[in-house]
Amino acid sequence: MESEQLKEKYMEYQLSVQQVQQLHQNIESLEKHISDISNLEGSINNLSNIKLNSEVLMPIGGGIFIKGTITENSKLIMNVGSNVFIEKSTDEGKDTIKKQLSEVSILADQMRDQAQILVERIKELQEEFESLRKTKMNSNIQP
């Protein structure tokens, strides 16, 4: 009976460790996404400072840029999913970005809370293992 409980607790321990590792990976990805969104927010904020008809470098992906000219600095074209693009004012774009930043930050916080709960459970299981080990050692020593 005691052996079965130990096996169950060990399986719970292993599963909890795996879940914490996965949560930490997800949190790391979300933190990178938060950083990217924050950088985007800064870029949108700086748009109004760019003079019209100024030459700029525009990223086309993979660290490659093309020269372009700014002909509009008060409107954005935003991908809203499924390759659907809509035009928004910079203020609407800022609002959208702030909303995304808030949602992703909340999700990251929730994952941090879940990870902390699991870490506490892992500590409890480790203490239970240690207690069972000591009990078993003491029962083996006595004649």
Disulfide bonds with the S-S distance in Angstrom:
none
